[in-house]
Amino acid sequence: MLLKSFTYFPLLLLLLFLSCSKGHGYSLEKKNITLYYEDEKHSKIAEEVLLVLDSMNLSPDHKMDIKLQKKDTKFQLLLIKAEAYKTEVVDFDEIKLLLEFQQLLNEKVATFRSSPCELAIANNQFEVIEIPNPL
């Protein structure tokens, strides 16, 4: 009986591990920012995005998750909407900041010059809520 339970133990551990993983593919982390990406080919792009964020001295006090994904001929960078952000409407100043950030990414990240990147506001499951400046 004891031998039988040991054969199921590795399977139980595997199921536990898979159920606890976020399931967003690959990830890189730098200064409280975790950037997820789905395709291993995009690791270099993810590194460049983190370098741009680092050059902006963006280092949040709390953990921040973002996700890079390919959509047709462009990329999307999904930013999770903060819980403190109660209003559904993005005001002009916020749109302006997001537009400037989007332009900076498209200038600094080599791949985004030929396949541009748009920013999207997402929920904590990386489902798009709004795209302030669609490309």
VEXNUTOR-572689 format. One record per residue (C-alpha): residue in one letter; x, y, z. Coordinates in steps of 0.05 Angstrom, whole numbers. Layout:
// VEXNUTOR-572689
+-------+--------+--------+--------+
: vexro :      X :      Y :      Z :
+-------+--------+--------+--------+
:     A :      X :      Y :      Z :
...
+-------+--------+--------+--------+
END
This chain:
// VEXNUTOR-572689
+-------+--------+--------+--------+
: vexro :      X :      Y :      Z :
+-------+--------+--------+--------+
:     M :      0 :      0 :      0 :
:     L :     56 :     48 :     18 :
:     L :     92 :     33 :    -48 :
:     K :     28 :     51 :    -87 :
:     S :     24 :    119 :    -54 :
:     F :     96 :    135 :    -72 :
:     T :     81 :    123 :   -146 :
:     Y :     27 :    176 :   -144 :
:     F :     67 :    227 :   -105 :
:     P :    108 :    253 :   -165 :
:     L :     43 :    260 :   -205 :
:     L :     12 :    299 :   -147 :
:     L :     72 :    345 :   -144 :
:     L :     69 :    358 :   -219 :
:     L :     -5 :    375 :   -216 :
:     L :      7 :    421 :   -157 :
:     F :     63 :    457 :   -194 :
:     L :     22 :    465 :   -257 :
:     S :    -38 :    492 :   -220 :
:     C :      4 :    544 :   -184 :
:     S :     41 :    569 :   -246 :
:     K :     13 :    632 :   -279 :
:     G :     11 :    601 :   -348 :
:     H :     33 :    663 :   -386 :
:     G :     93 :    631 :   -420 :
:     Y :    163 :    656 :   -410 :
:     S :    182 :    714 :   -365 :
:     L :    238 :    762 :   -348 :
:     E :    243 :    803 :   -285 :
:     K :    279 :    868 :   -268 :
:     K :    268 :    917 :   -211 :
:     N :    198 :    893 :   -190 :
:     I :    174 :    888 :   -262 :
:     T :    158 :    819 :   -291 :
:     L :    150 :    818 :   -366 :
:     Y :    115 :    756 :   -394 :
:     Y :    119 :    734 :   -467 :
:     E :     90 :    674 :   -502 :
:     D :    142 :    656 :   -554 :
:     E :    215 :    641 :   -537 :
:     K :    235 :    678 :   -601 :
:     H :    212 :    742 :   -567 :
:     S :    262 :    739 :   -510 :
:     K :    308 :    790 :   -541 :
:     I :    250 :    838 :   -552 :
:     A :    228 :    828 :   -480 :
:     E :    299 :    844 :   -456 :
:     E :    299 :    908 :   -498 :
:     V :    231 :    929 :   -469 :
:     L :    258 :    920 :   -398 :
:     L :    320 :    961 :   -417 :
:     V :    275 :   1018 :   -441 :
:     L :    235 :   1015 :   -377 :
:     D :    299 :   1015 :   -337 :
:     S :    326 :   1075 :   -376 :
:     M :    262 :   1112 :   -356 :
:     N :    280 :   1098 :   -283 :
:     L :    214 :   1062 :   -276 :
:     S :    220 :   1020 :   -213 :
:     P :    152 :   1012 :   -179 :
:     D :    147 :   1002 :   -104 :
:     H :    101 :    942 :   -115 :
:     K :    107 :    884 :   -162 :
:     M :     83 :    901 :   -233 :
:     D :     65 :    849 :   -286 :
:     I :     64 :    865 :   -360 :
:     K :     58 :    821 :   -421 :
:     L :     85 :    825 :   -491 :
:     Q :     45 :    790 :   -545 :
:     K :     45 :    787 :   -621 :
:     K :    -20 :    808 :   -654 :
:     D :    -21 :    800 :   -730 :
:     T :     33 :    848 :   -757 :
:     K :     43 :    886 :   -692 :
:     F :     59 :    874 :   -619 :
:     Q :     19 :    892 :   -558 :
:     L :     46 :    909 :   -490 :
:     L :     -8 :    894 :   -438 :
:     L :     -6 :    936 :   -375 :
:     I :    -49 :    912 :   -317 :
:     K :    -97 :    964 :   -293 :
:     A :    -81 :    982 :   -220 :
:     E :   -134 :    967 :   -168 :
:     A :   -130 :   1039 :   -144 :
:     Y :   -151 :   1060 :   -214 :
:     K :   -226 :   1063 :   -203 :
:     T :   -251 :   1102 :   -263 :
:     E :   -266 :   1068 :   -329 :
:     V :   -246 :   1129 :   -369 :
:     V :   -174 :   1145 :   -384 :
:     D :   -164 :   1220 :   -378 :
:     F :   -125 :   1263 :   -428 :
:     D :    -61 :   1267 :   -387 :
:     E :    -59 :   1191 :   -379 :
:     I :    -70 :   1181 :   -453 :
:     K :    -15 :   1231 :   -468 :
:     L :     34 :   1193 :   -422 :
:     L :     16 :   1126 :   -453 :
:     L :     24 :   1155 :   -523 :
:     E :     93 :   1182 :   -505 :
:     F :    113 :   1115 :   -475 :
:     Q :     87 :   1078 :   -537 :
:     Q :    127 :   1125 :   -583 :
:     L :    190 :   1115 :   -541 :
:     L :    184 :   1039 :   -545 :
:     N :    173 :   1042 :   -620 :
:     E :    236 :   1085 :   -628 :
:     K :    282 :   1047 :   -580 :
:     V :    264 :    973 :   -591 :
:     A :    292 :    952 :   -658 :
:     T :    237 :    901 :   -675 :
:     F :    183 :    953 :   -662 :
:     R :    209 :    996 :   -719 :
:     S :    183 :    945 :   -770 :
:     S :    128 :    913 :   -727 :
:     P :    102 :    969 :   -683 :
:     C :     79 :    960 :   -611 :
:     E :     14 :    987 :   -582 :
:     L :     -1 :    993 :   -508 :
:     A :    -63 :    962 :   -480 :
:     I :    -94 :    967 :   -411 :
:     A :   -112 :    898 :   -385 :
:     N :   -143 :    863 :   -325 :
:     N :   -102 :    817 :   -280 :
:     Q :   -114 :    759 :   -329 :
:     F :    -83 :    799 :   -386 :
:     E :   -150 :    808 :   -420 :
:     V :   -151 :    874 :   -458 :
:     I :   -197 :    927 :   -428 :
:     E :   -177 :    986 :   -471 :
:     I :   -127 :   1007 :   -524 :
:     P :   -117 :   1082 :   -514 :
:     N :    -79 :   1092 :   -580 :
:     P :    -93 :   1035 :   -628 :
:     L :    -45 :   1025 :   -686 :
+-------+--------+--------+--------+
END
